Amino acid sequence: MTGSQHSCSEARPYPVAKWRLIYSPAADGPTNMAVDEAVLHTVGSQESLPTLRVYRWEPPCLSIGRGQSVQDVDRRALEAAGYDLVRRPTGGRSLLHIDELTYSIVVPEDDPRVGGGVVESYRRLSAGLVRGLERLGVAEIVADERAANREVEGAVCFEVPSHYEITVGGKKLVGSAQMRAQGVVLQHGAIPLHGDIARICPFLTDLPDATRVRTRATTVERVLSHRVSWDAAADALVAGLAEALDLTLDLGHLTAEESAAARELRAGKYTGEAWTTIA
């Protein structure tokens, strides 16, 4: 169990809350998105506690945002590499999920940690992400409100930081996206740990400039000059979120209902062409 740390005289930013913590085994892209949605439904019906889940992808997977055209993706190149393709239920642009830590937070909209609308909720949750990265030794992190850069076009999520997304040395380090349904907020995001951040480029039809992507995005390894394991990154992120958001995290797992719903969503939605090509 992970809890927040405060002295008796220190004001808490939020009332202490109990959330469920899930360390998920590696799974394919459709399974990961189906699990996030299944958890959203049970949190929305108050059958499950608010949930923080950390997970990884196997095989690697390219995901596209809810409103993004699948025509942005070179599906033949993905298939040749043995990589998956999935459409996220959240917005944003293309991500290649490989050598990364992914998190998802599912919490009712009336929780003060996501209060104040989309931009404000990003700000509040970013404080926990920043604290987790600081625990790994990442310094000089910036997570602020920024105007959308209308001059930058393209299909790569990590080219353009959005409101309260996290940058180090001017380069994006965390990409997050959010959706709201059933009175619940689902935010998930990716933290690239190591490898070439521009590996996504050959799998996109507009062939983004790899050098440009590398100048605008980075990995934990590049920032720290040494490699961090998935387990170490996950533990740091979990502890940082607990500390910054005043959480008691109880280690748990998916319920039988969530597992069954995830299987149905995977088969009926996230592996289907109707969902993949909807935009």
NORSUL-V596604 format. One record per pair of residues at least 6 apart in sequence whose ideal C-beta (glycine too) atoms are under 8 Angstrom apart, sorted by the first residue. I is the first residue (numbers start at 1). GAP is how many residues later the second one is. D is the distance in whole Angstrom. If there is no record, write none. Layout:
# NORSUL-V596604
I;GAP;D
I;GAP;D
This chain:
# NORSUL-V596604
1;247;7
1;248;6
1;249;6
1;250;6
2;19;7
2;236;6
2;237;6
2;240;5
2;245;8
2;246;7
2;247;4
3;239;6
3;244;8
3;245;5
3;246;7
4;8;8
4;12;7
4;238;5
4;239;5
4;240;8
4;241;7
4;242;5
4;243;6
4;244;7
5;238;6
6;6;6
6;240;8
12;234;5
13;231;8
13;232;8
13;233;6
14;98;5
14;99;6
14;231;6
14;232;4
15;97;7
15;231;7
16;230;5
16;231;7
16;232;6
17;33;7
17;94;7
17;96;8
17;228;8
17;229;7
17;230;6
17;231;7
18;31;6
18;229;8
18;230;5
18;231;8
18;232;6
19;30;6
19;31;5
19;32;6
19;33;6
19;88;7
19;228;5
19;229;7
19;230;6
19;231;7
20;28;7
20;29;4
20;30;7
20;31;5
20;32;7
20;229;7
20;230;6
20;232;4
21;30;8
21;31;5
21;32;8
21;217;6
21;228;4
21;229;6
21;230;5
21;231;6
22;29;6
22;30;7
22;31;4
22;32;7
22;229;8
22;230;6
22;231;6
22;232;7
23;30;8
23;31;6
23;32;8
23;211;7
23;228;8
24;8;8
24;11;7
24;29;6
24;30;7
24;31;4
24;32;8
25;30;8
26;29;7
26;30;5
26;31;7
26;32;4
27;8;7
27;28;7
27;29;8
27;30;7
27;31;7
28;29;7
28;30;7
28;31;7
28;33;7
28;56;5
29;28;6
29;32;3
29;33;8
29;34;6
29;55;4
29;56;7
29;57;4
29;68;7
29;241;8
30;54;7
30;56;5
30;236;5
30;240;4
30;241;5
31;231;7
31;235;5
31;239;8
32;23;6
32;25;6
32;29;8
32;54;8
32;70;7
33;30;8
33;53;5
33;54;8
33;55;6
33;56;6
33;232;8
33;237;5
34;227;8
34;228;4
34;229;7
34;230;8
34;231;4
34;232;4
34;235;7
34;236;5
35;18;7
35;20;8
35;219;7
35;223;7
35;227;5
36;17;7
36;53;7
36;68;5
36;70;7
36;150;6
36;152;6
37;52;6
37;149;8
37;224;8
37;225;8
37;228;6
37;232;8
38;216;8
38;220;5
38;221;8
38;223;4
38;224;4
38;227;6
39;9;7
39;12;5
39;14;7
39;65;7
39;67;5
39;147;8
39;215;7
39;219;6
40;66;5
40;141;6
40;142;7
40;144;5
40;146;5
41;141;7
41;220;6
42;6;4
42;213;7
42;215;6
42;216;6
42;219;8
43;6;7
43;7;6
43;8;6
43;63;5
43;64;7
43;65;7
43;141;5
44;64;8
44;137;7
44;138;3
44;139;6
44;140;4
45;137;7
47;208;7
47;210;7
48;207;7
48;210;7
49;201;7
49;203;8
50;55;8
50;56;6
50;57;4
50;58;7
50;61;7
51;53;8
51;54;7
51;55;5
51;56;8
51;201;8
52;51;7
52;52;8
52;53;6
52;186;7
52;189;6
52;195;8
52;197;6
53;50;7
53;51;5
53;53;8
54;47;6
54;48;7
54;49;5
54;180;5
54;183;7
54;184;7
55;47;5
55;48;8
55;49;7
56;41;8
56;44;7
56;45;7
56;46;7
56;174;6
57;27;8
57;40;4
57;41;7
57;43;8
57;45;7
59;23;6
59;24;6
59;25;6
60;21;8
60;23;5
60;24;7
60;36;7
60;37;6
60;38;4
61;22;6
61;23;4
61;24;7
61;25;6
61;35;8
61;36;5
61;37;8
62;11;6
62;16;6
62;21;6
62;22;7
62;23;5
62;24;8
62;32;6
62;33;7
62;34;5
62;35;7
62;138;7
62;141;6
63;22;8
63;23;5
63;24;7
63;25;5
63;31;7
63;32;5
63;34;6
64;6;6
64;8;7
64;9;6
64;21;8
64;22;8
64;23;5
64;24;7
64;29;7
64;30;5
64;91;8
65;22;8
65;23;6
65;25;7
65;26;5
65;27;4
65;28;6
65;29;8
65;92;8
65;112;7
66;21;7
66;22;6
66;23;6
66;24;6
66;25;5
66;113;7
66;213;7
67;24;6
67;212;5
68;19;8
68;24;8
68;25;6
68;26;7
68;87;7
68;211;6
69;210;6
70;15;8
70;17;7
70;206;6
70;207;5
70;209;7
71;134;7
72;22;6
72;83;4
72;132;6
72;133;6
72;134;7
73;12;6
73;21;7
73;130;6
73;131;6
73;132;7
74;128;7
74;129;5
74;130;6
74;131;5
75;10;6
77;125;6
77;126;5
78;6;8
78;7;6
78;125;5
81;122;7
83;13;8
83;15;8
83;120;7
85;191;7
86;184;6
86;190;7
87;183;7
87;188;6
87;189;5
87;191;7
87;192;8
88;89;6
88;100;8
89;90;5
89;97;7
90;87;4
90;88;6
90;89;5
90;96;7
90;97;8
90;98;7
91;86;5
91;87;8
91;88;7
92;65;5
92;83;7
92;85;4
93;61;7
93;62;5
93;63;6
93;64;4
93;66;8
93;67;8
94;61;5
94;62;6
94;63;6
94;106;6
94;110;6
95;62;5
95;63;7
95;80;6
95;95;6
95;105;7
96;103;6
96;104;4
96;107;7
97;93;6
98;97;7
98;101;7
99;93;7
99;94;5
99;95;5
99;96;4
99;120;8
100;90;5
100;91;6
100;92;5
100;93;6
101;89;8
101;90;5
101;92;6
101;129;6
101;132;5
101;133;6
101;136;7
102;86;6
102;87;7
102;88;5
102;89;8
103;26;8
103;85;6
103;86;6
103;88;8
103;134;6
104;82;7
104;83;7
104;84;4
104;85;8
105;20;6
105;80;7
105;81;7
105;82;5
105;83;7
105;136;8
106;78;6
106;79;7
106;80;5
107;6;6
107;7;6
107;77;7
107;78;6
108;75;6
108;76;6
108;77;8
109;71;6
109;74;5
109;75;6
109;76;6
110;73;7
111;74;8
112;12;8
113;8;8
113;11;5
113;12;7
113;132;5
114;7;4
114;10;6
114;11;7
114;71;5
114;73;8
115;6;7
115;9;7
116;8;8
118;60;6
118;62;8
119;26;7
119;44;5
119;45;7
121;57;7
121;64;6
121;66;7
122;40;8
122;41;5
122;42;4
122;43;7
122;54;7
122;56;7
122;65;8
123;20;7
123;22;7
123;40;8
123;41;5
124;121;8
125;51;8
125;62;6
125;120;8
126;17;4
126;38;4
126;39;7
126;40;6
127;16;8
127;117;4
127;118;7
128;112;6
128;113;4
128;114;8
128;115;8
128;116;4
128;117;5
129;14;7
129;37;6
129;45;6
129;47;8
129;60;7
129;62;8
129;108;7
129;111;7
129;112;7
130;11;5
130;13;6
130;36;6
130;110;7
130;114;7
131;108;8
131;109;3
131;110;7
131;112;6
131;113;4
132;104;5
132;105;4
132;106;7
132;107;7
132;108;3
132;109;6
133;8;6
133;33;7
133;40;7
133;41;8
133;58;8
133;87;8
133;103;7
133;104;8
133;107;7
134;7;7
134;106;7
135;101;4
135;104;6
135;105;5
136;84;7
136;88;7
136;92;6
136;96;7
136;97;6
136;100;5
137;87;6
138;30;6
138;35;8
138;82;7
138;85;6
138;86;7
139;29;8
140;28;6
140;29;7
141;25;6
141;26;7
141;27;6
141;32;8
142;24;7
142;25;5
142;26;7
143;21;5
143;22;7
143;23;5
143;24;8
144;20;7
145;18;5
145;19;6
146;15;6
146;16;7
146;17;6
148;12;8
148;14;7
149;11;6
152;7;6
152;8;5
154;6;8
154;52;7
154;54;5
155;49;5
155;51;6
155;53;7
156;44;6
156;45;7
156;48;7
156;52;5
156;57;6
157;18;5
157;33;8
158;14;5
158;17;6
158;34;8
158;39;6
158;42;8
158;55;7
158;58;7
158;59;4
159;13;8
159;49;7
159;53;7
159;54;6
159;57;5
159;58;7
160;12;8
160;56;7
161;6;5
161;11;5
165;7;6
165;9;6
165;10;7
165;11;6
166;6;7
166;7;5
166;8;4
167;6;6
168;50;6
168;55;5
169;49;7
169;54;7
171;44;7
171;45;6
171;46;6
171;47;4
172;44;6
172;45;5
172;46;7
173;18;7
173;19;7
173;44;8
173;45;6
173;46;8
173;47;7
173;50;7
174;15;6
174;16;7
174;17;5
175;14;6
175;15;5
176;11;6
176;12;7
176;13;3
176;14;8
177;10;7
177;11;7
177;12;7
178;7;6
178;8;7
178;9;4
179;6;8
179;7;5
180;6;8
191;29;7
191;42;7
191;46;7
192;25;8
192;26;8
192;27;4
192;28;7
193;26;6
193;27;5
193;28;6
193;34;7
193;35;6
193;37;7
193;40;6
194;25;5
194;26;7
194;27;4
194;33;5
194;34;8
195;24;7
195;26;8
196;18;8
197;16;6
197;17;6
197;20;5
197;21;6
197;22;6
197;25;8
198;10;8
198;12;4
198;13;8
198;15;4
198;16;5
200;8;8
200;13;7
201;6;6
201;7;5
201;8;8
201;9;5
201;12;6
220;8;5
220;13;7
221;6;5
221;7;7
238;11;6
241;6;7
241;8;8
242;6;7
242;7;5
254;8;7
269;6;5
